[in-house]
Amino acid sequence: MSLRSRRAMLRTALALSALGTALTAGTATATAAPAEVPGAGDVVGGTLHGLESGVAPVTHLQLDPLARTTVDPLTNGVATKAAGFRPLGTTTVTKPLTDGASLSELPLLGQVAKALPGGR
């Protein structure tokens, strides 16, 4: 048997097996109960549920992986005091991060994160 005839036989066998699979799948779906078309409320509810499941873990994730360790570079800070004003330093900004805060616990961004679905 030549190589050309072997290839032709193989192609025919593959086509027949694909046809059999398609026919079997068609009869399986034809005997199943007809599916209902989802309404707009179902679509919106499913979308919000999906967003909640995807956004919630991100908003509760610790932002600084080195927080509360001795090697956290954000614990270093610079401060200055001018005249009679309170001292102003960089640690007041980085303190929530070095304490291990998540996005939902930050002072300004936390309010925005809580407004997202699943932000609680």
N, C-alpha and C positions, 0 to 999 in steps of 0.2 A: 504494500500500500504506500502510495507516495505521500510526501509531506503536504501537498496541496489538498489531497482528499482527506487526510487526517484533520486538517484545519477546518475543512468544510463540515465534517462530521461533528467536530467540537462546537462549532458555531451553531449548528442545528440543534445539538443537545442543550446548549445554553439557552437558546431561544425558546425551546419547548419547556424547559424547567422554569424560565421566567414567566411564560404564559400560564403554566400550571399554578405558579404562586399567585399571579394576579387573579386568576379565576377563583382560587381558594379564598383569597382575601375579599374578593367581591361578594362571594356567597356569605361570608362571615358578617360583613357589614349589612347585607340585605336582610339577614335574619335577626339582627339586633334591633332593639326598640329604637324608634326614631328619636333623635336628640332634639331637645328644645333649643331654640335660638335664645341666647341670653339677652335680657333687656338692658336698657341704659343704666338702670340702677345696679344691676349685677356687675356690669363692666366697671362703673365708677367705684363700687365697693371693693371689687377685686383689685383694682389699681391702687386704691388707698391702703388696702391690706398689704399689698406687695411693697409699696413705699415704706410703710411702717416697719415691715420686716427688714428692709434694706437699710433704712436710715437709723433706726434705734441703736444697733450695735456701734455704728460710727460715732454717734453723739455721746456714747458712754465709754468710749475707748480712751485710755490714758494717753495724753498727747506727748508727753516727754518720757521716752523709754528709760532715761537715766534718772528719773525723779527719785528723790529720797536715797540717793547713793552718794558716795564720797567723790565720785568722778564726774558729777553733773556740772557741765560748764556754765549753766544758767545760774548757779548759786553764787558765782563771782559777781560782784557789783561795784559800781562807782557811785559815790554820793558827794554832794556839795551843799554848803550852807552859805547863803548870801544874806547879809545884814540880819534883820530880826525875823526872817521867814523860816518856815519849817525846813528841815533838811530834805533835799530832793535827790532821789537815787534810782538806779535802774532796778534794784531788787523789788521795789513796789510793783513794778510791771511784771517781773518774772516770777514772783512768789507763788501765784496760783499754779503755775506750770511746775515749779520745783517741788510743790507739795503733792503733785500727782493728780492734778485736776483733769477732768475730761472737758470736752467741748461744751457740754451742757452746764458745767459748773463755772465757766469763765464769766467775769462780770458783765460785759456787754454782749459778747457772742452767745452766751448762754440763753439769753432771752430770745434771740433769733432761732437758735437750735430747738428751743422748746416749742416754737411755733410750727416747726416742721412736723409732718405725720410721724408718730413714734418718738418724738423728741422729749416728751414728758420731762 
